[in-house]
């Protein structure tokens, strides 16, 4: 299992910040789950795309520094470091 890193805080999750994006599942609430890395960072993560979360649950998304970010404590997906 991965290490949850975003249970109680806002995480930048805008698709514009990510690369090597691969869908790996869908949560019970309908959020697509992806594995990805942030541009220029080789660490792989599992989580969601804020752009998509905003369509299902707009109250779980905010804007920080011009990018969409997710309140992971408001959705049924955890953001995890996977490698």
N, C-alpha and C positions, 0 to 999 in steps of 0.2 A: 504494500500500500504506500501511497505517497504521503508527504508531509503537508498538512493543511496550513496555508500561510495567510489566509484571508477570511477568517471566520468573523471578525468583528470590525473590519475596517474597509475602506474604499480601495479598490484595486484598479489601476488603469487597464482597461480591457477593450480599448478601441482597436478595431481591426487594422487601422493605419499604423499601429505600433508593433505589429506582429508579422512573422514570416513562417514559412514551412508549416502552414496550417493544414491539419488533417482532422476531419470529423471522425470521432470514435464512438459516439453514442448519443442518446437522447434521454433527458431526465424524465421522471414521472409527470412533471409539470409542463413538459414540452420544450425545454431549453436544449438546444443542440450543444453537445459536449465535444470539445476539440483538444488536440494536443498541438502545441506550437512553441515557438521561442520568440522572444522580443528581438527586434532587429538589432544585430550587432552583439547579441548575447547568446552563447551556445546552450545555456540551460534550457531544458524542456519543461514545459508546464502543461497541466490539464485544467481546462476551465471553459468559460463561455466568451462569446463576442458581445460586447455591450450594445453594439448596433442592433443585434437580434433580440437581446433581452428587453430593450426599450419597446419593442413591438408587442411583447407578451406582458411585461410588468414594468411600465414606465417609472413607477415609484422606486424601483430598485436600481435606477441609473441616475447619474449626475454628470456634470461637466467639471473637469479639473484641468487647468492649464490648456484649455482648448480641445481636450480629448474626452471622450466618453469614458466613464468609470462605473464599476458595478459595486453595489453594496452586497457582498456575497452572503451576509447574514440574512438577507431578505429573499434569497432564492434557494432552491433545493439542490444546488451544485456547490461543491467546495472547489476552490482553486488549490492545486497541488503541484509541488515540484516532483517531477517524475524521473529526471536524470540530469 
